[in-house]
């Protein structure tokens, strides 16, 4: 089972690198023994892989405290306009 999961992951990442949209059956049919992985497990695994891909592609968010420091306080804004 671990080998099938590893193969599924490898195929999914390869398809993503090629720019192919990821679908469960698209990955399953490319396995050495097509559709040898349980469909329910494959669906869960592909959802996990898609989350991993999104997390890697998303730029890191700025911490809230840093944003607060960058913001000008309302009192400072009033002083600038007076």
C-alpha positions as CSV (number, residue, x, y, z in Angstrom):
1,X,0.0,0.0,0.0
2,X,2.8,2.4,0.8
3,X,4.4,1.8,-2.6
4,X,1.1,2.6,-4.3
5,X,0.7,5.8,-2.3
6,X,4.2,6.8,-3.2
7,X,3.6,6.1,-6.9
8,X,0.3,8.1,-6.8
9,X,2.1,11.1,-5.2
10,X,4.9,11.0,-7.7
11,X,2.6,10.9,-10.7
12,X,0.4,13.7,-9.3
13,X,3.4,16.0,-8.7
14,X,4.7,15.1,-12.2
15,X,1.4,16.0,-13.8
16,X,1.3,19.2,-11.9
17,X,4.8,20.2,-13.0
18,X,3.6,19.5,-16.6
19,X,0.7,21.9,-16.1
20,X,-1.9,19.2,-16.3
21,X,-5.0,19.7,-14.1
22,X,-5.1,17.0,-11.3
23,X,-8.0,14.6,-11.3
24,X,-8.1,11.3,-9.4
25,X,-8.8,9.1,-12.5
26,X,-6.1,10.9,-14.5
27,X,-3.5,10.0,-11.8
28,X,-4.9,6.5,-11.2
29,X,-4.8,5.5,-14.9
30,X,-1.1,6.4,-15.1
31,X,-0.1,4.1,-12.3
32,X,2.0,1.0,-13.2
33,X,-1.1,-1.1,-12.3
34,X,-3.9,1.3,-13.4
35,X,-6.5,2.0,-10.7
36,X,-4.7,-0.3,-8.3
37,X,-5.3,2.2,-5.4
38,X,-8.7,2.4,-3.7
39,X,-10.7,5.3,-5.2
40,X,-11.7,6.7,-1.8
41,X,-8.0,6.7,-0.6
42,X,-6.9,8.2,-3.9
43,X,-9.5,11.1,-3.5
44,X,-8.2,11.9,0.0
45,X,-4.6,11.6,-1.1
46,X,-5.2,13.9,-4.1
47,X,-6.9,16.5,-1.8
48,X,-3.9,16.4,0.5
49,X,-1.5,16.8,-2.5
50,X,-3.4,19.8,-3.8
51,X,-3.3,21.5,-0.4
52,X,0.5,20.9,-0.3
53,X,0.9,22.4,-3.8
54,X,-1.2,25.4,-2.8
55,X,0.8,25.9,0.4
56,X,4.1,25.9,-1.6
57,X,2.9,28.3,-4.2
58,X,1.3,30.8,-1.9
59,X,3.7,33.6,-0.7
60,X,4.1,33.8,3.1
61,X,1.7,36.1,4.8
62,X,2.9,39.1,6.7
63,X,2.6,38.7,10.5
64,X,-0.2,40.9,12.0
65,X,2.1,42.7,14.4
66,X,4.3,43.8,11.6
67,X,1.3,45.2,9.7
68,X,0.2,47.0,12.8
69,X,3.6,48.7,13.1
70,X,3.5,49.8,9.4
71,X,0.1,51.4,9.9
72,X,0.0,55.0,10.9
73,X,-2.0,55.7,14.0
74,X,-5.1,57.8,13.8
75,X,-3.5,60.4,16.1
76,X,-0.5,60.7,13.8
77,X,-2.8,61.1,10.8
78,X,-4.6,63.9,12.6
79,X,-1.4,65.6,13.5
80,X,-0.3,65.5,9.8
81,X,-3.5,67.2,8.6
82,X,-3.4,69.9,11.2
